[in-house]
Amino acid sequence: MGTTDIENKDAEEFFITNPKVMENYSFLHEVGVFSFIDSLVRNINNYKSLLTNGLGIFDHVSPDEIMDAAIKQISYSFLPSYITFIWKPIQNRPDIDIRTYANYRPVDSDLKIDNMALFENFFQKFPRPVTFDDLLKKTNNNAVLAPFKALQTEVIIPIIGPFGLYGIILVGRKIPADKYTKDEMEFLYHLMSFVSQAIKSHLHYEHSLRDVKTGLYNHGFFMARLKEEAARIANSSLMSSVIVLDIDNFKNFNDLYGHLAGDQVLEKIAQAIRKNIRTDDIPSRFGGEEFTIMLPNTDTSAAWTIAEKLRVNVSKMQVPWEIPLPHVTVSLGIFTFDQNSRLNADDILHYADEALYVSKATGRNRSTIWKPDLLESTHAMIFKDF
């Protein structure tokens, strides 16, 4: 039988029906050929499963979905006593996210980690998944290993990318309490490579959308979303609003206290914005000391309430610094658009900016709603005072 004939037949059927195999069955069995073939078949099936499940992880776009997919795959393959994710998914957010799962479900954990910097330097030296016992042989850094030892961690998987250590995945002992074999570690390593890459891809995407200094969305992303919102509102009976916010006398912070103090003010303003808006709102840093917030499905009254809440809370905010800084205030402009507005994103932002100008021109630390002839009436009022 020629090579072409062999390739055209099922390999397993060819092997079983081959007369020479049957003639030498005892010898082949004695030297372990059949056991070796069985192990190859198992490995092939495992890698098929790994590839299918690994690629499936990339179908998930949010960190929660990625982690959920990883939990199911690890639990299905190994039935570990627990899985813990430790990570800091978005820049400029100090809180470390720690989530522990057992039997597919989230559970409380006593693990406390206040600073990822210690792990950052450590896992640059150990970038691959490693068992706790092997790691213990390679280092005696008790400060790093203590939290893992307390949890009886079996496998430690760092997630490392161009921006440093994104996070750590801890896998507990198997149930029943067998050690992870070399093949299982290899399977887990490859599976976690898919998970790590999926998380990295998400974080890189997040980085491309966000302002480095504040962690809010950047202006490019904001304008893209505003264009989508303007098109959606044009075909609906709903209203949406935009707020433009500017820090009052921001130049004074840079000139009198230095640019690092100015950066601290920007970061605190960004935190205040996040705390005072809703989940579906889109906050961004426009540039310099100016910020924009899109409020989907929000009429003028609701937009005014959000703007005033933010303004008041900022005015009460303390900005920690080496030298006590003066209180920060902000001015805001509000514009609401609906189906009848028929405006593009640039026009919407322009009108919100006009309302901001009025807030600035009439005393700062105030919110202004745009309305027709707003600028004319403001100019008349200003010139009258002169």
C-alpha positions as CSV (number, residue, x, y, z in Angstrom):
1,M,0.0,0.0,0.0
2,G,1.4,3.4,-1.0
3,T,1.8,6.5,1.1
4,T,-1.2,8.1,-0.6
5,D,-3.4,5.2,0.3
6,I,-2.4,5.4,3.9
7,E,-3.1,9.2,4.1
8,N,-6.6,8.6,2.6
9,K,-7.6,6.1,5.2
10,D,-8.3,6.7,8.9
11,A,-4.9,6.3,10.7
12,E,-6.4,4.3,13.6
13,E,-8.2,1.9,11.3
14,F,-5.1,1.4,9.2
15,F,-3.0,0.6,12.3
16,I,-5.5,-1.9,13.7
17,T,-6.1,-3.8,10.5
18,N,-2.5,-3.9,9.4
19,P,-1.5,-7.6,9.3
20,K,2.1,-6.9,10.5
21,V,0.7,-5.3,13.6
22,M,-1.3,-8.4,14.4
23,E,1.7,-10.6,13.7
24,N,3.8,-8.7,16.2
25,Y,1.1,-7.9,18.7
26,S,2.9,-9.5,21.7
27,F,6.2,-7.8,21.0
28,L,4.6,-4.4,20.4
29,H,2.6,-4.8,23.7
30,E,5.7,-5.9,25.6
31,V,7.8,-2.9,24.5
32,G,5.0,-0.5,25.3
33,V,4.0,0.7,21.9
34,F,0.3,0.5,22.6
35,S,0.7,2.3,25.9
36,F,2.7,5.0,24.2
37,I,0.0,5.3,21.4
38,D,-2.7,5.6,24.1
39,S,-0.8,8.4,25.8
40,L,-0.3,10.2,22.5
41,V,-4.1,9.9,21.8
42,R,-4.8,11.4,25.3
43,N,-2.4,14.2,24.7
44,I,-3.9,15.0,21.3
45,N,-7.4,15.0,22.8
46,N,-6.2,17.2,25.7
47,Y,-4.6,19.7,23.3
48,K,-7.7,19.7,21.2
49,S,-9.7,20.5,24.3
50,L,-7.1,23.1,25.3
51,L,-7.2,24.8,22.0
52,T,-11.0,24.8,21.8
53,N,-11.4,26.1,25.4
54,G,-8.5,28.5,25.1
55,L,-9.8,30.1,21.9
56,G,-13.2,30.3,23.6
57,I,-11.8,32.5,26.3
58,F,-11.1,35.1,23.6
59,D,-14.8,35.3,22.9
60,H,-15.2,37.0,26.3
61,V,-14.5,40.7,26.4
62,S,-14.7,41.8,30.0
63,P,-12.3,40.8,32.8
64,D,-15.2,39.2,34.7
65,E,-16.2,37.0,31.8
66,I,-12.5,36.0,31.2
67,M,-12.1,35.1,34.8
68,D,-15.4,33.2,34.8
69,A,-14.3,31.2,31.7
70,A,-10.9,30.4,33.3
71,I,-12.5,29.3,36.6
72,K,-14.7,26.8,34.7
73,Q,-11.8,25.4,32.7
74,I,-9.5,25.0,35.7
75,S,-12.3,23.6,37.9
76,Y,-13.4,21.1,35.2
77,S,-9.8,19.9,34.5
78,F,-8.4,19.8,38.1
79,L,-11.1,20.4,40.7
80,P,-8.9,22.6,42.8
81,S,-9.9,23.6,46.3
82,Y,-9.9,27.3,45.3
83,I,-8.8,29.7,42.6
84,T,-7.8,33.3,43.5
85,F,-7.3,36.2,41.1
86,I,-5.2,39.2,42.3
87,W,-5.0,42.0,39.9
88,K,-5.2,45.7,39.2
89,P,-7.1,45.9,35.9
90,I,-7.2,49.7,35.2
91,Q,-4.5,52.3,35.6
92,N,-4.8,55.1,38.2
93,R,-7.0,53.0,40.4
94,P,-5.2,52.2,43.7
95,D,-7.5,49.3,44.9
96,I,-6.2,45.8,44.3
97,D,-8.9,43.5,43.1
98,I,-8.9,40.1,44.9
99,R,-11.4,37.5,44.0
100,T,-11.6,33.9,45.3
101,Y,-13.7,31.1,43.9
102,A,-14.5,27.6,45.2
103,N,-16.7,25.2,43.4
104,Y,-17.4,27.8,40.7
105,R,-18.7,30.3,43.2
106,P,-17.2,33.4,44.7
107,V,-16.2,33.0,48.4
108,D,-14.7,35.4,51.0
109,S,-11.0,35.3,51.4
110,D,-8.7,36.5,54.2
111,L,-6.0,37.4,51.7
112,K,-4.9,41.1,52.1
113,I,-2.5,42.7,49.7
114,D,-2.0,46.5,49.9
115,N,0.8,46.9,47.4
116,M,1.6,45.1,44.2
117,A,5.1,46.6,43.9
118,L,6.7,43.9,46.0
119,F,5.3,41.2,43.7
120,E,6.2,43.3,40.6
121,N,9.9,43.0,41.1
122,F,9.7,39.4,42.3
123,F,7.8,37.9,39.4
124,Q,9.9,39.6,36.8
125,K,12.4,37.0,37.8
126,F,9.9,34.2,37.8
127,P,7.5,34.9,34.9
128,R,6.2,31.4,34.3
129,P,3.6,29.4,36.2
130,V,5.4,27.6,39.1
131,T,4.4,25.3,42.0
132,F,4.8,26.7,45.4
133,D,7.3,24.0,46.3
134,D,9.5,24.8,43.3
135,L,9.3,28.5,44.1
136,L,10.3,27.8,47.7
137,K,13.4,26.1,46.4
138,K,14.3,29.0,44.2
139,T,13.9,31.8,46.8
140,N,13.6,32.5,50.5
141,N,11.7,35.8,50.1
142,N,9.3,35.3,53.0
143,A,7.6,38.6,52.5
144,V,6.4,37.6,49.0
145,L,5.7,33.9,49.8
146,A,3.9,34.4,53.1
147,P,0.4,35.1,51.7
148,F,0.7,32.2,49.3
149,K,1.8,29.8,52.0
150,A,-1.1,30.9,54.3
151,L,-3.5,29.9,51.6
152,Q,-1.8,26.6,50.9
153,T,-1.3,27.6,47.3
154,E,-0.2,24.8,45.0
155,V,0.4,26.7,41.7
156,I,1.2,30.4,41.2
157,I,0.7,32.0,37.8
158,P,1.9,35.6,37.2
159,I,0.3,37.6,34.4
160,I,3.0,39.8,33.0
161,G,2.9,42.2,30.0
162,P,4.6,45.3,28.6
163,F,3.1,47.4,31.4
164,G,4.5,45.1,34.2
165,L,2.7,42.7,36.4
166,Y,-1.0,42.8,35.7
167,G,-2.0,40.2,38.3
168,I,-1.4,36.8,39.8
169,I,-3.6,33.7,39.7
170,L,-3.3,31.3,42.7
171,V,-4.5,27.7,42.3
172,G,-5.1,25.5,45.4
173,R,-4.5,21.8,45.9
174,K,-6.6,19.3,44.0
175,I,-9.5,17.5,45.4
176,P,-8.5,14.7,46.2
177,A,-5.2,16.1,47.4
178,D,-3.0,14.8,44.7
179,K,0.1,16.7,43.5
180,Y,-0.1,18.4,40.1
181,T,1.8,16.2,37.6
182,K,4.2,17.4,35.1
183,D,1.7,17.0,32.3
184,E,-1.0,18.8,34.3
185,M,1.4,21.7,35.0
186,E,2.1,21.9,31.3
187,F,-1.7,21.8,30.5
188,L,-2.3,24.5,33.1
189,Y,0.5,26.6,31.8
190,H,-0.9,26.6,28.3
191,L,-4.4,27.2,29.4
192,M,-3.2,30.1,31.5
193,S,-1.3,31.5,28.6
194,F,-4.7,31.9,26.8
195,V,-6.1,33.5,29.9
196,S,-3.1,35.8,30.4
197,Q,-3.2,36.9,26.7
198,A,-6.9,37.6,26.9
199,I,-6.5,39.7,30.0
200,K,-3.5,41.5,28.4
201,S,-5.5,42.2,25.3
202,H,-8.3,43.7,27.3
203,L,-5.9,45.8,29.4
204,H,-4.0,47.0,26.3
205,Y,-7.4,47.9,24.8
206,E,-8.2,49.8,28.0
207,H,-4.9,51.6,27.9
208,S,-5.6,52.7,24.3
209,L,-8.9,54.2,25.4
210,R,-7.8,55.9,28.6
211,D,-5.9,59.0,29.6
212,V,-2.6,58.0,31.2
213,K,-2.7,60.6,34.0
214,T,-6.3,60.3,35.2
215,G,-7.4,56.9,34.1
216,L,-10.6,58.4,32.6
217,Y,-11.4,57.8,28.9
218,N,-9.4,59.8,26.4
219,H,-11.0,62.5,24.2
220,G,-10.8,60.3,21.1
221,F,-12.9,57.6,22.7
222,F,-15.3,60.1,24.1
223,M,-15.9,61.7,20.7
224,A,-16.5,58.3,19.1
225,R,-19.1,57.5,21.7
226,L,-20.7,60.9,21.4
227,K,-21.1,60.4,17.6
228,E,-22.8,57.1,18.3
229,E,-25.1,58.7,20.9
230,A,-26.0,61.6,18.6
231,A,-27.0,59.1,15.9
232,R,-29.0,57.0,18.4
233,I,-30.8,60.0,19.8
234,A,-31.7,61.3,16.3
235,N,-33.8,58.1,15.9
236,S,-35.4,58.0,19.3
237,S,-37.7,60.0,21.5
238,L,-35.1,60.1,24.3
239,M,-32.7,62.9,25.5
240,S,-29.1,62.8,26.3
241,S,-26.8,65.4,27.9
242,V,-23.1,66.4,27.9
243,I,-21.2,68.2,30.7
244,V,-18.0,70.1,30.1
245,L,-16.0,70.8,33.2
246,D,-13.0,73.0,33.7
247,I,-10.9,73.4,36.9
248,D,-10.9,77.0,38.0
249,N,-7.6,78.9,38.1
250,F,-5.7,75.7,37.5
251,K,-2.7,77.6,36.2
252,N,-2.1,78.8,39.7
253,F,-1.6,75.3,41.0
254,N,1.1,74.7,38.5
255,D,2.8,78.1,38.9
256,L,2.7,78.3,42.7
257,Y,3.0,74.7,43.7
258,G,4.6,72.9,40.7
259,H,3.4,70.6,38.0
260,L,3.3,67.6,40.3
261,A,0.8,69.4,42.6
262,G,-1.2,70.1,39.4
263,D,-1.1,66.5,38.5
264,Q,-2.4,65.6,42.0
265,V,-5.3,68.0,41.5
266,L,-6.1,66.3,38.1
267,E,-6.1,62.9,39.7
268,K,-8.4,63.9,42.6
269,I,-10.8,65.6,40.1
270,A,-10.9,62.4,38.1
271,Q,-11.7,60.4,41.3
272,A,-14.5,62.8,42.2
273,I,-16.0,62.5,38.7
274,R,-16.0,58.7,39.0
275,K,-17.7,58.9,42.4
276,N,-20.4,61.3,41.4
277,I,-21.6,59.9,38.1
278,R,-23.5,56.8,37.1
279,T,-22.3,53.5,35.8
280,D,-23.4,54.1,32.2
281,D,-22.0,57.7,32.0
282,I,-18.9,58.3,29.9
283,P,-16.3,60.5,31.6
284,S,-13.2,61.7,29.8
285,R,-10.3,64.0,30.0
286,F,-10.6,66.5,27.2
287,G,-7.1,67.8,27.7
288,G,-5.3,70.1,30.1
289,E,-7.6,70.9,32.9
290,E,-10.8,70.3,31.0
291,F,-13.1,67.2,31.3
292,T,-16.2,66.0,29.5
293,I,-19.0,63.7,30.6
294,M,-21.6,62.1,28.4
295,L,-24.9,61.3,30.2
296,P,-27.0,58.9,28.1
297,N,-30.8,59.0,28.4
298,T,-30.6,62.1,30.6
299,D,-32.7,65.2,30.4
300,T,-31.7,68.7,31.4
301,S,-33.1,68.4,35.0
302,A,-31.2,65.2,35.7
303,A,-28.0,66.5,34.1
304,W,-28.2,69.7,36.2
305,T,-28.5,67.5,39.4
306,I,-25.5,65.5,38.5
307,A,-23.4,68.6,37.6
308,E,-24.3,70.4,40.8
309,K,-23.6,67.3,42.9
310,L,-20.2,67.0,41.3
311,R,-19.5,70.7,41.7
312,V,-20.4,70.9,45.4
313,N,-18.4,67.7,46.2
314,V,-15.3,69.0,44.4
315,S,-15.5,72.3,46.4
316,K,-15.5,70.3,49.6
317,M,-12.6,68.1,48.5
318,Q,-9.2,68.1,50.1
319,V,-6.2,67.5,47.9
320,P,-3.3,66.0,49.9
321,W,0.1,67.6,49.3
322,E,3.3,68.5,51.0
323,I,2.1,72.0,51.4
324,P,-1.6,72.6,52.1
325,L,-3.3,73.4,48.8
326,P,-6.2,75.8,48.4
327,H,-9.6,74.4,47.8
328,V,-10.3,73.4,44.2
329,T,-13.5,74.5,42.4
330,V,-14.8,73.7,39.0
331,S,-17.0,75.4,36.4
332,L,-19.5,73.3,34.4
333,G,-21.5,73.7,31.1
334,I,-24.5,71.5,30.3
335,F,-26.1,70.8,27.0
336,T,-29.0,68.5,26.4
337,F,-29.9,67.2,22.9
338,D,-32.9,65.3,21.5
339,Q,-34.3,64.1,18.2
340,N,-35.2,67.7,17.2
341,S,-31.6,69.0,17.8
342,R,-30.2,67.2,14.7
343,L,-26.6,68.1,15.8
344,N,-23.4,66.3,15.3
345,A,-20.9,65.5,18.0
346,D,-18.8,68.6,17.4
347,D,-21.9,70.9,17.7
348,I,-23.0,69.2,20.9
349,L,-19.7,69.7,22.5
350,H,-19.5,73.3,21.2
351,Y,-22.8,74.3,22.9
352,A,-21.7,72.6,26.2
353,D,-18.5,74.6,25.9
354,E,-20.5,77.8,25.4
355,A,-22.3,77.1,28.6
356,L,-19.0,76.5,30.4
357,Y,-17.8,79.9,29.1
358,V,-20.7,81.5,30.8
359,S,-20.0,79.8,34.1
360,K,-16.4,81.1,33.9
361,A,-17.4,84.6,32.8
362,T,-20.0,85.0,35.6
363,G,-17.9,84.1,38.6
364,R,-16.7,80.4,38.3
365,N,-17.6,77.6,40.7
366,R,-21.0,77.3,39.1
367,S,-23.0,75.2,36.5
368,T,-24.8,76.7,33.5
369,I,-27.4,75.1,31.2
370,W,-27.1,76.1,27.6
371,K,-30.1,77.9,26.0
372,P,-30.6,80.0,22.9
373,D,-29.1,83.5,23.2
374,L,-27.1,82.5,26.3
375,L,-23.9,84.2,25.2
376,E,-25.6,87.4,24.1
377,S,-27.4,87.8,27.4
378,T,-24.2,87.0,29.3
379,H,-22.1,89.5,27.3
380,A,-24.8,92.2,27.9
381,M,-24.7,91.5,31.6
382,I,-20.9,91.6,31.7
383,F,-20.6,94.9,29.8
384,K,-23.4,96.5,31.9
385,D,-21.2,95.9,35.0
386,F,-18.5,97.9,33.3
